[in-house]
Amino acid sequence: MLAVVREWQDDEGWGVVDCAATPGGCWVHFSAIEMIGFHLLQPGQQVRLRWEPARQNGFAFGAER
């Protein structure tokens, strides 16, 4: 599923992405990011998202990958 990065906290290693299937946003930890190099996302960046129901920092969804 495609999602768009809403915000990313470089210093804390987490952020929020939005897609139609995750109303209110999906919490993402840097360890869930599959990419070469340092795991950073940029607001507005389009990403592929696999999510699961979760309770993290007030979000009902968490990224698996």
C-alpha positions in Angstrom: 0.0 0.0 0.0 1.3 3.5 -0.8 1.5 6.1 1.9 2.9 9.6 2.3 5.2 10.7 5.1 3.5 13.4 7.2 6.4 14.0 9.6 9.7 12.5 10.6 11.8 13.1 13.7 15.4 12.5 12.7 16.8 12.8 16.2 14.2 10.3 17.7 14.0 7.9 14.8 10.3 7.8 14.3 7.5 9.5 12.3 4.0 9.3 10.9 2.7 8.3 7.5 -0.8 8.6 6.1 -2.8 6.4 3.8 -6.5 5.7 3.3 -6.4 2.5 5.3 -4.8 4.2 8.4 -7.1 7.1 9.4 -5.3 9.4 11.8 -1.9 8.2 10.6 0.4 5.3 11.1 3.4 5.4 13.5 6.7 4.4 12.0 10.0 3.5 13.8 13.2 3.6 11.9 13.7 -0.1 12.4 10.7 -0.8 10.2 12.2 1.0 7.2 13.8 -1.2 4.6 16.4 0.8 2.7 20.1 0.9 2.2 22.0 3.4 4.4 20.7 5.6 7.2 17.0 5.1 7.7 15.5 8.6 7.2 12.2 9.7 5.7 11.3 13.1 4.4 7.8 14.8 4.8 5.9 14.4 1.5 7.9 11.4 0.5 5.8 8.5 -0.9 6.6 5.1 0.6 5.3 1.5 0.5 3.6 0.6 3.8 2.7 -2.6 5.5 0.9 -1.8 8.8 -0.8 -3.6 11.7 -3.2 -2.5 14.4 -1.3 -1.1 17.3 -1.3 1.4 20.1 1.8 3.6 19.9 2.1 7.3 20.9 -1.6 7.7 20.4 -1.8 6.1 17.0 -4.1 3.1 16.2 -1.7 1.8 13.5 2.0 0.9 13.4 4.2 0.1 10.5 5.5 -3.4 10.1 7.7 -2.5 7.1 
